[in-house]
Amino acid sequence: MTASPGTDRPAPPLGLPDVARLQRRTSRVLIAGQILGGLGVPISIALAPVLATEISGTEAMSGLASTAAVIGTALVSLPLAALMTARGRRPGLVLAYAIGAVGAGLVVLAATIRNFPLLLLGMAAFGAASSANLQARFAAADLAAPDRRARAISVVVWASTLGAVLGPNLSAPASRSFAGTAIPETAGPFVWAAVVFLLTGTLIGVLLRPDPLLTARALAAPAEQTREGRSLRAGFAAVKASPRARLALVTVAVSHTVMVSIMVMTPMDLGHHGAGLELIGLVISIHIAGMFAFSPLMGWLADRLGRLSVIGLAAGLLSVAALLAGTAGPSHGRSVLGLFLLGLGWSAGMVSGSALLTDSVPQPARAAVQGLSDLTMNAAAGVGGAAAGLVMSQAGYGWLNAVGAALLLPMAALALFTARRHPVAAKGATG
């Protein structure tokens, strides 16, 4: 007998067809939430630097708004993981979207009264919604069969495509909708984002039942149902004890850091070589398509060929991307191809690394480990994004790409070492 998720009362055991049906339903809810929630961040984040400049009065402060959002995403990761570990995915995701909505409201208030510290506080809280979007990929894996886990993760990542593509295009109408009101037009998209986050939280709260994490925990072997194994300390211990978990953590963090560091400086480099706003927008759109649109392919490859094979593919794609982008100069076609491969390499690393991380730790510790992964990933990317500007200003875009490629060497070496020392992990999805 299993326990009903969220209660101590026994419930009828779920058979394999029931689990498969529940997994399909869970995936549909998460996909719907990801499409909706994925609109909220890009619809407003593109205007955050503009809003920061307007409120502070100087372009020197423009990057702090986006940085605050990244910091907020990182800081909320572990508390969110702790809540999910104790109460399940649903309460954690709902709370994160609610915090994001409050953050968007604070941004609007800050814009109205022109208070820069309040803007940064609001952007930090706004980052909680990004954390929810990231954590949704792990919720998709809770009930997935081990040999389909990467595909389950990849489909939720793929669902972000619609929001990533449509969001920036909705910024202009969202701004115009508040023309003539007390709310500055540049803050208008944040009002839309707050509504989107509240709708997404409501959708998750109503439809994500039964909770996938609590259900997976109830279905686990009795030895894996101890409360001691669910703490954040147990999560750290699980990563320390598993070479594959450490590789997964490094893969996700390095792939994300390399992608962010190169991507944020690409518009500036393109501008230096005569590209207009239309071309810059096209390059970034193609990059985003590479990030999300092909994630189901990466999930299929990770399930069929093994996680380590796709981690190797990620290292190769990111290396070629850095080579093409860093040597493109005035060749805009090479820049387009480089940024597309940069997104594709990120997708390969994110999907395979997330699946390997889930495979490699005991079920009770997974939520805590997944929160640690998102904390590490966003903290590393925040540092990388800040350092990218310094490297760009002092050495140039070519050297920035060279540094990004150099960061991939430890990841590739660790993957090779793990494949040789732990060959089973390289052969199958479950290792």
PyMOL commands that set and color helices and strands:
alter all, ss='L'
color gray80, all
select helices_A, chain A and resi 16-45+48-56+59-87+89-113+116-139+146-158+160-176+185-207+212-219+222-224+227-230+232-241+243-272+277-292+295-305+307-326+332-360+363-394+397-421+423-427
alter helices_A, ss='H'
color red, helices_A
select strands_A, chain A and resi 2-3+10-11
alter strands_A, ss='S'
color yellow, strands_A
deselect
rebuild
show_as cartoon
